[in-house]
């Protein structure tokens, strides 16, 4: 065998070794990804109280969903609308149709403790439950970074 053939054989062997190594690493990462997503400590129920939030609700939900995907958290986002007079409910309904993690609950009361207890009971004891009242916020530049950090924790 010529020296050029020996070099080509060694090079082919190295390429195959790197390919097999890459395949093993990829499969390992995939298994860890699905295992991590299914573990209870990576589940989060986020309940947001909103009213007249058409200015920020769509951007907020899109950012939270994107950050939750990147952080590999399994998330449930429940928006409790307490009587919006703008297009907040329509925006949430449209997003709810496209994303199974988003859920709209309409309430005629300013604060309904029974509704919050029922949502908390559905969550279970092993999953974190976070309730945030966004009805006083009007500046989405303050809301979005705050909730994005919470999602990444």
C-alpha positions in Angstrom: 0.0 0.0 0.0 1.3 3.5 -0.9 1.9 6.2 1.8 -1.0 8.2 0.2 -3.4 5.2 0.7 -2.3 4.8 4.3 -3.0 8.5 5.0 -6.4 8.3 3.3 -7.2 5.2 5.4 -6.2 6.9 8.7 -8.2 10.0 7.6 -11.3 7.9 6.9 -10.9 6.2 10.2 -10.7 9.5 12.0 -13.8 10.9 10.2 -15.8 7.8 11.2 -14.6 8.1 14.8 -15.7 11.7 15.0 -19.0 10.9 13.3 -19.7 8.1 15.8 -18.7 10.3 18.7 -21.0 13.1 17.5 -23.9 10.6 17.1 -23.4 9.3 20.7 -23.2 12.9 22.1 -26.3 13.9 20.2 -28.4 11.0 21.4 -27.2 11.6 25.0 -28.2 15.2 24.8 -31.6 14.3 23.3 -32.3 11.8 26.1 -31.3 14.3 28.8 -33.5 17.0 27.2 -36.6 14.9 27.4 -35.8 13.6 30.8 -35.2 17.1 32.1 -38.5 18.4 30.6 -40.5 15.7 32.3 -39.0 16.1 35.8 -41.3 17.8 38.3 -38.9 20.6 39.3 -39.0 21.9 35.7 -42.7 22.4 35.7 -44.2 25.9 36.5 -47.7 27.2 36.6 -47.7 31.0 36.0 -51.0 32.7 36.8 -51.3 36.3 35.5 -54.1 38.6 36.5 -54.7 41.0 33.6 -57.2 43.7 32.8 -57.1 46.0 29.8 -53.6 44.8 28.8 -53.8 44.9 25.1 -50.6 47.0 25.0 -48.4 44.4 26.6 -50.1 41.0 26.7 -49.1 39.6 23.3 -45.4 40.5 23.6 -45.4 39.3 27.2 -46.8 35.9 26.3 -44.6 35.4 23.3 -41.5 36.3 25.3 -42.4 34.0 28.2 -43.2 31.1 25.9 -39.9 31.6 24.0 -37.8 31.8 27.2 -39.6 28.8 28.6 -38.7 26.8 25.5 -35.0 27.9 25.8 -34.9 27.1 29.5 -36.5 23.7 28.8 -39.3 24.4 31.4 -42.7 22.7 31.1 -44.9 25.7 31.7 -48.6 26.3 32.0 -49.6 30.0 31.6 -53.1 30.9 33.0 -54.3 34.4 32.3 -57.2 35.5 34.5 -59.0 38.4 32.8 -60.9 40.4 35.4 -63.2 42.4 33.0 -61.1 43.9 30.3 -62.9 46.5 28.1 -60.3 46.4 25.3 -59.1 43.6 23.0 -57.1 41.8 25.7 -59.4 38.7 25.6 -59.3 38.4 21.8 -55.5 38.6 21.8 -55.3 35.9 24.5 -57.8 33.7 22.7 -55.8 33.9 19.4 -52.6 33.0 21.2 -54.4 30.2 23.1 -55.4 28.6 19.8 -51.8 28.4 18.7 -50.1 27.4 22.0 -51.4 24.7 24.3 -49.5 26.2 27.3 -51.7 29.3 27.3 -55.1 29.2 29.0 -57.6 32.1 29.4 -60.0 32.2 32.4 -62.5 34.9 32.5 -63.7 36.3 35.9 -66.2 39.0 36.6 -64.7 39.6 40.1 -61.8 41.9 40.9 -60.1 39.0 42.8 -61.7 35.6 43.1 -59.9 33.5 45.9 -61.9 30.4 45.0 -60.7 30.5 41.4 -57.1 30.9 42.5 -57.5 28.0 45.0 -58.9 25.8 42.2 -56.0 26.7 39.9 -53.6 26.0 42.7 -55.2 22.6 43.4 -54.9 21.6 39.7 -51.2 22.3 39.8 -50.3 19.8 42.5 -47.9 20.0 45.3 -44.7 19.1 43.4 -45.0 21.9 40.9 -44.3 25.6 41.6 -47.2 28.0 41.4 -46.7 31.7 40.7 -49.4 34.3 40.9 -48.7 37.8 39.6 -51.1 40.7 39.4 -50.4 42.7 36.2 -53.4 44.9 36.3 -51.5 47.9 37.6 -48.7 47.7 35.0 -48.9 49.7 31.9 -45.2 49.7 30.8 -44.2 46.5 29.1 -40.5 47.4 29.3 -40.7 46.7 33.0 -43.0 43.7 32.9 -41.3 41.5 30.2 -37.7 41.4 31.6 -39.0 40.7 35.1 -41.1 37.7 34.0 -38.5 36.5 31.6 -36.0 36.2 34.5 -38.6 34.3 36.6 -39.1 31.8 33.7 -35.4 31.1 33.5 -35.0 30.3 37.2 
